[in-house]
Structures are given as C-alpha cells and as structure tokens.
Amino acid sequence: MSPTRRQVLALGAGATALAAFGGVRRLFVAPEPSGTDASVDELAVQLAATLREAGEAEAFVPYDHPWRQVHNRGVPIAGPWVAFLSYKARQGVVDLVHASLSERGRGRVLGQQFMDLLSPQACKLLFCGDPNDPHYQVVLSGPHLVLRLGGVNREGVAFGGPQVWGDQRGNEIVGLPGNAYRDQLELGQALFQGLSPATRAAARVAKAPVQTRIDVQGENGRFDGVPVAEMTAASQEQVRGIIASILDTYAEPDAAYAWECIARNGGIEAFHAADYDIDHQGGRRAGDGPSQIFRLESPAAVFHWRGEPHLHAFLNVAMDGEQPLSVGEVVATNPEPMEASAVRALFERVMAGAMGTELAYYPEISVAGRLRAGPIRTGDLYNLESWVNRIVVVEASGADLAGPFRATLAARGETIADATHYRFATDEWVAGNLADMGFGGGRSLETGPLLRDATIEYVRQHGFG
C-alpha cells in the first residue's frame, strides 16, 4: 500500500476543488500568527464561535464520536478543509496551532513538507465536543500529520490521543538529509550504536511492525527489543533524551502531562527499545548499518519512528495501559487480541457477507493496527479500518487471480480454474489498482458500503467469531 499515493490523491482533490471555487490564493497564502497571548482553551472557544457563525456544521461532532479515536499516517480524518474557511477562521486555526506547539515544535511541524508551503490550510479541522465544556478535542489532520490540540480528555490519555508527524525530505536516502526531524533520527541511531555488541544484537529485530500499530498493550503486552532497565545508566539517559526530543515539540503543559503518564507507569525503565532491519512493507535493509526505524514501548506508551523510506512517526501515551483510549458505543466483546491475518480474515468475512459473494480479498499489508481483547467500541473499529474504503465487487477470471489471493483459496482447499470467472468482494483501493495488485483482467462491478460501517454492523450481529 502506498501512503504517498493516498496523500497525493487527497491533496489533489482538495486543490482541484479549491481551483474550481477560485480559492487557490487562499491555499497558498496563510495568515500569519496574530501574536495573541490567549490560552489554547480561549483560542479554541473563539475559533468554535467563528465557525458556528459561518455555519460550518461539518467542523463539529460530539465528544464521544468515534472520529476522536482515529489516527493514520497521512489520511485526513474528518471536518472541513481549513483552506475553505474564512480568513478569520483560518487566522484562528493558525493561532491555535502556534499556541499548542513549543517554539521548537513550530519550526518542525510547520516546517515539514506540505505544511511549510500550505501551513494548516492543507489539513482538515474537527472539533470533538464543545470547548466551553470540560472535555473537548480539536483534531487537525492532513499530509503526514495528526495534531491533537487543546482540551482535558476524559480518558487521561496524553494529548487526548495519538500524535502523528512526518516529513518526506530525504526520501529513500540514507540519513534523511534535510528532514525536519533528522535530529530525532540521530538520537535514535546513537542509542543503538552505543549499546554493547550483545545488547545491540538483541535490540535489532528482523522486521518492523505495521507503523500504525501503536495501541498501548498493558502489562501483558509483547514488546520488541531489549528492556531499557537492563541498559547502562548512560543508555537510559539516551532513551530519556529521545523521548524528550519528541515531546518538546508540544506546548509545555501537554508535554509535562505526557511525562507524568510515563512516570506513573514505571518511567524510562519500563520501556523496551528496538530497531529494525527492514520496514513492514519491505524495501531496503539496514544490514550492518544503522537502522532508520526504531521503537520505544512500555505497557502504557509507544513511540514508533519510521524513517524508511521517509519519515512517518507516532506516539501514544496513556495514564493507564490497561484502559486505552476507546470511544463510542460498545458493539461486542472480543475474546482475544486480533492482528494481521486475524484482522484480514474478519474484513473478508464482512465484505463477503455485505456483498453476497462467496469470496473476498483484503490484502494483509492494508491492516492498519491491532484489536485488543475485551469490550470493543465503534471508535476501535473506525481506527482499525482508518483508510475509509468502500467495499467493491470485482469480477476476474481464474487466470487473473493474483498470487496472494490464489494462495488464500488454495489454503481453503479450492481449485482455481483459469477459464472460470469469479466474483469477489474487496476494498476500493484494491479495486482501483487491479493491475498493480495482480488482477490485470479484472473489472469492478458494484460498490457497496464503507468497510468500516459494514464491520460495525457485522460485529453487532455476529461478534468476532
């Protein structure tokens, strides 16, 4: 799956719409910060009022809407494009972003690719809840970015949920030259290169997990790499320095709360540290050289830094690792954790049932995360299928069926006849890239509901069996 393609499509659609409405100047000329000394909460109240006066109903959902839980690696979440808003509203967004970042963070986030040119106008804006109430969250989402702003969240999660950042400078070049976050890469590489040979070998893991898998696992989790508690004092301080470099992107009160969460859950010593030979999508191996992908994880926090082929990075810090962020209505209880092939199989059952086909295909590489055991809410399933793809029925001859799909059918004991035409349900990303996915002679027949929504309904009726 190509996240860059998704981002380009999203930006392209936005740019086309802006051009159609004569708004190209808006997209490229962002307001400067007003210099106000108002607090984040005060700015959020002012911005919400401005949006309501302008009738921007799309910018608001209830506090417990499942959108509040969602993160991905550059897919805009929900709400209006900032570039379409009035100048007063765009000024309010700029001020809110500046107030929510440290001085260093402004240079990073507003200097990363796309943001350096388009500023927050390249993003979508969503208010979850009302900033006049005790609990609310503002989510700014766009290319390489999910930035959560303001609000004291009810669940006690730092920043109100996962933060995502990234930069494509230095793409596919070792060392990521010119990248806005290159200093974080250098700190991570210095940590692992300074370990003893035995510890260094234990910290290196063959293949990275999917980058969006950043749910906190609690005390019974499985963690890659080596315990930080077993490192030297000097190495432990390097781990602290990496986390400090990441957290100091954000305003001091928010960073301080994240540190409080970390301290509450055992501090730096509770983390494991790993770096990876190869990305979860394959590509260049680190080999004997320093890796550009590393992960620091404790039962209640995850910092995942993926700098290969370019940078997508994630953090998720909870006050209680046993009570992760989970938003919305409870739909069912999951008896055991699900990831990778188990999630793929669930989506295939959902797609086949929704479209009335015997066959379904969901590429495992598209699985964006993991589903914990226990009560599952709508927000958990929004996050599990955060690509927001629809289900599509495709017809292809047996000769056209791709290797992975043929292998799936063979595992079921089915014989594929090259001359026979098969109907199968898949998602619209596969349907839109049939040749690239190995279904060169296939064609789309019918488009159905969002896979996310179909999954919620399926689980309500059938559970996770």
C-alpha positions as CSV (number, residue, x, y, z in Angstrom):
1,M,0.0,0.0,0.0
2,S,1.3,3.4,-0.9
3,P,0.5,6.1,1.7
4,T,2.1,8.7,-0.6
5,R,-0.4,7.9,-3.3
6,R,-3.3,8.3,-0.8
7,Q,-1.9,11.7,0.3
8,V,-1.4,12.9,-3.2
9,L,-4.9,12.0,-4.1
10,A,-6.3,13.7,-1.1
11,L,-4.3,16.9,-1.7
12,G,-5.1,16.7,-5.4
13,A,-8.8,16.5,-4.8
14,G,-8.6,19.4,-2.4
15,A,-6.5,21.5,-4.8
16,T,-8.9,20.8,-7.7
17,A,-11.9,21.8,-5.6
18,L,-10.2,25.0,-4.5
19,A,-9.3,25.9,-8.0
20,A,-12.9,25.3,-9.1
21,F,-14.1,27.8,-6.4
22,G,-11.4,30.4,-7.1
23,G,-9.7,29.7,-3.8
24,V,-6.1,28.9,-4.9
25,R,-4.8,32.1,-3.3
26,R,-6.2,31.0,0.0
27,L,-4.4,27.7,-0.2
28,F,-1.0,29.2,-0.7
29,V,-1.3,32.4,1.4
30,A,-1.8,31.5,5.0
31,P,-2.4,34.1,7.7
32,E,0.5,35.0,9.9
33,P,0.1,34.4,13.7
34,S,-1.8,37.3,15.3
35,G,0.5,37.4,18.3
36,T,-2.3,36.9,20.8
37,D,-1.4,35.7,24.2
38,A,-4.7,33.9,24.8
39,S,-4.6,30.3,26.1
40,V,-5.3,27.2,23.9
41,D,-8.7,26.8,25.5
42,E,-9.6,30.5,24.9
43,L,-8.5,30.3,21.3
44,A,-10.5,27.1,20.8
45,V,-13.6,28.8,22.2
46,Q,-13.1,31.8,19.9
47,L,-12.5,29.6,16.8
48,A,-15.6,27.4,17.6
49,A,-17.7,30.6,17.8
50,T,-16.3,31.8,14.4
51,L,-17.0,28.5,12.7
52,R,-20.6,28.4,14.1
53,E,-21.3,31.9,13.0
54,A,-20.2,30.9,9.5
55,G,-22.4,27.8,9.5
56,E,-19.5,25.3,9.4
57,A,-21.5,22.5,10.9
58,E,-19.1,19.9,9.3
59,A,-16.4,21.0,11.8
60,F,-18.3,19.7,14.8
61,V,-19.1,16.2,16.2
62,P,-20.0,15.1,19.7
63,Y,-17.2,14.4,22.1
64,D,-17.7,10.7,22.0
65,H,-17.8,10.4,18.3
66,P,-15.6,7.6,17.1
67,W,-13.6,10.0,14.9
68,R,-11.9,11.2,18.0
69,Q,-10.0,8.0,18.3
70,V,-8.8,7.7,14.7
71,H,-5.2,8.1,13.6
72,N,-3.5,7.1,10.4
73,R,-0.3,8.1,8.6
74,G,-1.5,11.0,6.4
75,V,-5.1,10.3,5.6
76,P,-7.2,13.4,6.6
77,I,-9.7,12.3,9.3
78,A,-12.8,14.5,9.1
79,G,-14.1,18.1,9.0
80,P,-13.8,20.9,6.5
81,W,-10.6,21.7,4.8
82,V,-9.0,24.7,6.5
83,A,-8.3,26.3,3.2
84,F,-12.1,26.7,2.5
85,L,-12.7,28.6,5.8
86,S,-13.0,32.3,6.2
87,Y,-9.9,34.4,6.8
88,K,-10.9,34.9,10.4
89,A,-11.3,31.2,10.9
90,R,-8.0,30.4,9.2
91,Q,-6.4,33.0,11.4
92,G,-7.9,31.3,14.4
93,V,-6.5,27.9,13.3
94,V,-3.0,29.3,12.9
95,D,-3.1,30.9,16.4
96,L,-4.4,27.7,17.9
97,V,-1.7,25.6,16.3
98,H,1.0,28.0,17.4
99,A,-0.3,28.0,21.0
100,S,-0.3,24.2,21.0
101,L,3.3,23.8,19.9
102,S,6.6,24.8,21.5
103,E,8.9,27.2,19.7
104,R,10.9,24.3,18.5
105,G,7.8,22.4,17.6
106,R,6.6,25.2,15.4
107,G,9.8,25.0,13.4
108,R,9.3,21.3,13.0
109,V,5.6,20.8,12.3
110,L,5.2,24.0,10.3
111,G,8.4,23.3,8.5
112,Q,7.7,19.7,7.4
113,Q,6.8,19.0,3.8
114,F,3.4,20.4,2.6
115,M,3.0,22.3,5.9
116,D,5.9,24.6,5.1
117,L,4.1,25.7,1.9
118,L,0.5,25.3,2.8
119,S,0.5,25.8,6.6
120,P,-2.5,24.3,8.4
121,Q,-4.6,25.1,5.4
122,A,-3.5,21.7,3.9
123,C,-5.4,20.0,6.7
124,K,-8.9,19.2,7.9
125,L,-10.2,20.6,11.1
126,L,-12.5,18.8,13.5
127,F,-13.9,19.8,16.9
128,C,-14.9,16.8,19.1
129,G,-17.1,18.3,21.7
130,D,-17.5,21.9,22.7
131,P,-14.5,23.9,24.1
132,N,-16.9,25.6,26.5
133,D,-17.4,22.2,28.2
134,P,-14.9,20.4,30.5
135,H,-13.9,17.9,27.8
136,Y,-13.2,18.6,24.1
137,Q,-10.6,17.9,21.5
138,V,-9.5,19.7,18.3
139,V,-8.0,17.4,15.6
140,L,-6.0,18.8,12.7
141,S,-5.3,16.1,10.1
142,G,-3.6,16.1,6.8
143,P,-0.5,15.0,5.0
144,H,1.9,13.3,7.4
145,L,0.1,14.8,10.3
146,V,-2.5,14.2,13.0
147,L,-2.2,17.1,15.5
148,R,-4.4,17.0,18.6
149,L,-5.0,20.4,20.2
150,G,-6.4,21.5,23.5
151,G,-8.9,20.0,25.9
152,V,-8.6,17.9,29.0
153,N,-9.7,14.5,27.8
154,R,-11.9,12.2,29.9
155,E,-9.7,9.1,29.5
156,G,-6.5,10.5,30.8
157,V,-4.5,10.0,27.6
158,A,-1.7,12.4,26.9
159,F,-2.6,14.9,24.1
160,G,-6.0,13.3,24.0
161,G,-4.8,10.5,21.7
162,P,-2.0,9.6,19.3
163,Q,0.0,12.3,17.6
164,V,1.4,11.7,14.1
165,W,4.1,13.7,12.3
166,G,6.3,13.2,9.3
167,D,8.4,14.7,6.5
168,Q,9.2,13.3,3.1
169,R,12.5,15.2,2.7
170,G,15.4,12.9,2.2
171,N,13.0,10.3,0.8
172,E,14.8,7.0,0.2
173,I,18.2,8.4,1.1
174,V,20.1,7.0,4.0
175,G,20.3,9.7,6.7
176,L,17.2,11.6,5.6
177,P,19.2,14.8,4.6
178,G,17.2,17.9,5.1
179,N,14.4,16.2,7.1
180,A,12.7,18.5,9.6
181,Y,13.1,15.7,12.3
182,R,16.6,14.5,11.4
183,D,17.8,15.2,14.9
184,Q,15.4,12.6,16.3
185,L,16.8,10.0,13.9
186,E,20.4,10.9,15.0
187,L,19.4,10.5,18.7
188,G,17.8,7.1,18.0
189,Q,20.8,5.8,16.0
190,A,23.2,7.0,18.6
191,L,21.4,5.0,21.3
192,F,21.6,1.7,19.4
193,Q,25.1,2.2,18.1
194,G,26.3,2.8,21.7
195,L,25.0,-0.5,23.1
196,S,27.3,-3.4,23.8
197,P,27.5,-5.9,20.9
198,A,25.3,-8.4,22.7
199,T,22.7,-5.9,23.7
200,R,22.9,-4.4,20.2
201,A,22.2,-7.7,18.6
202,A,19.2,-8.3,21.0
203,A,17.7,-4.9,20.2
204,R,17.8,-5.5,16.4
205,V,14.6,-7.1,15.1
206,A,14.2,-8.5,11.7
207,K,11.0,-6.8,10.5
208,A,9.2,-3.7,11.9
209,P,5.5,-4.0,12.9
210,V,3.0,-2.0,10.8
211,Q,3.7,1.6,11.7
212,T,0.2,2.5,12.7
213,R,0.1,-0.3,15.3
214,I,0.6,2.0,18.3
215,D,-2.1,0.8,20.7
216,V,-0.9,0.5,24.3
217,Q,-0.7,-3.1,25.4
218,G,-0.8,-3.0,29.2
219,E,1.3,-5.2,31.5
220,N,0.6,-8.4,29.5
221,G,1.9,-7.0,26.2
222,R,4.6,-8.3,24.0
223,F,7.4,-5.8,23.3
224,D,10.2,-5.9,20.7
225,G,13.8,-5.4,21.6
226,V,15.5,-5.2,25.0
227,P,14.4,-3.8,28.3
228,V,15.7,-0.3,29.0
229,A,16.0,-1.3,32.6
230,E,18.9,-3.7,31.7
231,M,20.8,-0.9,29.8
232,T,23.6,1.1,31.3
233,A,22.7,4.4,33.0
234,A,24.2,6.3,30.1
235,S,22.0,4.4,27.6
236,Q,18.9,5.0,29.8
237,E,19.6,8.7,29.6
238,Q,19.8,8.5,25.8
239,V,16.3,6.9,25.8
240,R,15.1,9.7,28.0
241,G,16.7,12.2,25.6
242,I,14.9,10.7,22.6
243,I,11.5,10.9,24.3
244,A,12.3,14.4,25.5
245,S,13.2,15.5,21.9
246,I,9.8,14.1,20.7
247,L,7.7,15.6,23.5
248,D,9.3,19.0,23.3
249,T,7.5,19.5,20.0
250,Y,4.4,20.3,22.0
251,A,3.4,23.0,24.5
252,E,5.0,22.6,27.9
253,P,1.8,21.7,29.8
254,D,0.9,18.9,27.3
255,A,4.5,17.6,27.3
256,A,4.6,17.7,31.1
257,Y,1.4,15.6,31.4
258,A,2.9,13.0,29.0
259,W,5.9,12.8,31.3
260,E,3.6,12.4,34.2
261,C,1.9,9.4,32.5
262,I,5.3,7.9,31.8
263,A,6.4,8.3,35.4
264,R,3.1,6.8,36.7
265,N,3.8,3.7,34.6
266,G,7.4,2.9,35.7
267,G,9.3,5.7,34.0
268,I,12.0,5.1,31.4
269,E,13.0,1.8,32.9
270,A,9.6,0.3,31.9
271,F,10.3,0.7,28.2
272,H,11.7,-1.7,25.7
273,A,13.9,-0.5,22.8
274,A,14.1,-2.0,19.3
275,D,15.3,-1.1,15.9
276,Y,14.6,-2.9,12.7
277,D,16.4,-4.4,9.8
278,I,13.5,-3.9,7.3
279,D,10.3,-2.0,7.2
280,H,7.0,-3.8,7.5
281,Q,6.4,-3.1,3.8
282,G,9.8,-4.4,2.8
283,G,12.4,-2.3,1.0
284,R,16.0,-1.6,1.8
285,R,17.6,-3.5,4.7
286,A,19.7,-1.8,7.3
287,G,22.1,-4.7,7.4
288,D,25.2,-3.8,9.3
289,G,24.4,-0.1,9.1
290,P,22.3,1.9,11.5
291,S,18.6,1.4,11.1
292,Q,16.2,4.3,10.3
293,I,13.3,2.6,12.1
294,F,13.1,2.3,15.9
295,R,10.5,1.8,18.6
296,L,10.4,2.6,22.3
297,E,7.5,0.9,24.0
298,S,6.2,0.4,27.5
299,P,2.9,-1.1,28.8
300,A,1.4,2.4,28.6
301,A,3.3,4.2,25.9
302,V,4.6,3.8,22.3
303,F,7.0,5.9,20.3
304,H,7.4,4.5,16.8
305,W,9.8,6.3,14.4
306,R,9.8,5.0,10.9
307,G,12.4,6.8,8.7
308,E,12.5,4.3,5.8
309,P,11.8,5.1,3.0
310,H,10.9,8.5,4.6
311,L,9.6,9.7,7.9
312,H,6.2,8.8,9.5
313,A,6.4,8.9,13.3
314,F,3.8,8.2,16.0
315,L,3.3,8.5,19.7
316,N,0.6,7.2,22.1
317,V,1.0,7.8,25.8
318,A,-1.7,6.7,28.3
319,M,-2.0,7.2,32.1
320,D,-3.3,3.6,32.4
321,G,-2.1,1.0,30.0
322,E,-5.0,-1.3,30.9
323,Q,-7.5,1.4,29.9
324,P,-6.5,2.5,26.4
325,L,-8.4,5.2,24.5
326,S,-11.7,3.7,23.4
327,V,-14.6,5.9,22.2
328,G,-18.2,5.5,21.2
329,E,-20.8,2.7,21.6
330,V,-19.8,-0.8,22.7
331,V,-20.6,-3.2,19.9
332,A,-19.3,-6.5,21.1
333,T,-16.7,-8.2,23.3
334,N,-13.6,-9.5,21.6
335,P,-12.4,-12.8,23.2
336,E,-8.7,-12.5,22.2
337,P,-6.4,-10.0,20.6
338,M,-6.5,-9.8,16.8
339,E,-3.9,-8.5,14.3
340,A,-2.5,-9.2,10.9
341,S,-4.1,-12.3,9.4
342,A,-6.9,-12.4,12.0
343,V,-8.0,-8.8,11.1
344,R,-7.7,-9.7,7.4
345,A,-10.0,-12.7,7.9
346,L,-12.5,-10.6,9.8
347,F,-12.6,-8.0,7.0
348,E,-13.0,-10.7,4.4
349,R,-16.0,-12.2,6.3
350,V,-17.5,-8.8,6.5
351,M,-17.0,-8.0,2.8
352,A,-18.4,-11.3,1.6
353,G,-21.4,-11.0,3.8
354,A,-22.1,-7.4,2.9
355,M,-22.0,-8.0,-0.9
356,G,-23.3,-11.6,-1.0
357,T,-20.2,-13.1,-2.5
358,E,-18.6,-16.4,-1.6
359,L,-15.1,-15.0,-2.0
360,A,-13.4,-11.9,-0.6
361,Y,-9.9,-10.5,-0.6
362,Y,-8.3,-8.0,1.8
363,P,-4.5,-7.6,1.5
364,E,-2.8,-8.2,4.8
365,I,-0.5,-5.3,4.2
366,S,-3.5,-2.9,4.5
367,V,-4.2,-4.0,8.1
368,A,-3.6,-0.7,10.0
369,G,-3.5,-2.0,13.5
370,R,-4.5,-4.4,16.2
371,L,-7.7,-5.1,18.1
372,R,-7.3,-5.8,21.8
373,A,-9.4,-8.3,23.8
374,G,-12.4,-7.0,25.8
375,P,-15.2,-4.6,25.0
376,I,-14.9,-3.1,21.6
377,R,-16.4,0.3,20.7
378,T,-17.2,1.9,17.4
379,G,-14.0,4.1,17.7
380,D,-11.9,0.9,17.9
381,L,-13.3,-0.2,14.6
382,Y,-13.1,3.2,13.0
383,N,-9.4,3.1,13.9
384,L,-8.9,-0.5,12.7
385,E,-10.2,0.5,9.2
386,S,-9.0,4.1,9.1
387,W,-8.4,4.1,5.4
388,V,-12.2,4.8,5.0
389,N,-12.5,2.5,2.0
390,R,-15.8,1.2,0.5
391,I,-16.4,-2.4,-0.4
392,V,-16.4,-3.3,-4.1
393,V,-17.4,-6.4,-6.0
394,V,-14.8,-7.4,-8.7
395,E,-15.0,-10.0,-11.4
396,A,-11.9,-11.7,-12.6
397,S,-11.1,-14.9,-14.4
398,G,-9.2,-17.6,-12.6
399,A,-6.2,-16.8,-14.8
400,D,-6.3,-13.2,-13.5
401,L,-6.4,-14.1,-9.8
402,A,-3.3,-12.8,-8.0
403,G,-0.8,-14.9,-6.2
404,P,-1.8,-14.0,-2.7
405,F,-5.5,-14.5,-3.4
406,R,-4.8,-17.8,-5.2
407,A,-2.8,-18.9,-2.1
408,T,-5.8,-17.9,0.2
409,L,-8.1,-20.0,-1.9
410,A,-5.7,-22.9,-2.1
411,A,-5.4,-22.9,1.7
412,R,-9.2,-23.4,1.8
413,G,-8.8,-26.5,-0.5
414,E,-10.3,-24.8,-3.5
415,T,-9.2,-25.5,-7.0
416,I,-8.9,-22.5,-9.3
417,A,-10.0,-22.9,-13.0
418,D,-8.3,-20.4,-15.2
419,A,-11.2,-20.1,-17.6
420,T,-13.8,-19.6,-14.8
421,H,-15.0,-16.1,-13.8
422,Y,-15.1,-15.4,-10.1
423,R,-16.9,-12.6,-8.3
424,F,-15.2,-11.5,-5.1
425,A,-15.6,-8.6,-2.7
426,T,-12.6,-6.4,-1.9
427,D,-11.9,-2.8,-0.9
428,E,-11.9,0.1,-3.3
429,W,-8.2,0.6,-3.0
430,V,-7.6,-2.9,-4.5
431,A,-10.4,-2.3,-7.0
432,G,-8.8,0.9,-8.1
433,N,-5.4,-0.7,-8.6
434,L,-6.3,-4.1,-10.1
435,A,-3.3,-4.3,-12.4
436,D,-0.9,-3.3,-9.7
437,M,-2.4,-5.9,-7.3
438,G,-2.1,-8.7,-9.9
439,F,-5.7,-8.7,-11.1
440,G,-4.9,-7.4,-14.6
441,G,-8.0,-8.6,-16.3
442,G,-10.5,-7.9,-13.5
443,R,-13.2,-5.3,-13.5
444,S,-15.3,-3.6,-10.8
445,L,-19.0,-4.4,-10.9
446,E,-20.6,-2.9,-7.8
447,T,-19.7,-0.5,-5.0
448,G,-21.1,-1.1,-1.5
449,P,-20.9,0.4,2.0
450,L,-17.9,1.6,3.8
451,L,-15.9,-1.4,5.1
452,R,-15.7,0.3,8.5
453,D,-19.5,0.7,8.8
454,A,-20.1,-2.8,7.5
455,T,-17.7,-4.2,10.1
456,I,-19.5,-2.4,12.9
457,E,-22.9,-3.9,11.8
458,Y,-21.3,-7.4,11.3
459,V,-19.8,-7.4,14.7
460,R,-23.0,-6.2,16.3
461,Q,-24.8,-9.2,14.8
462,H,-22.2,-11.9,14.8
463,G,-19.5,-10.9,17.3
464,F,-15.9,-11.8,16.4
465,G,-16.4,-15.5,15.8
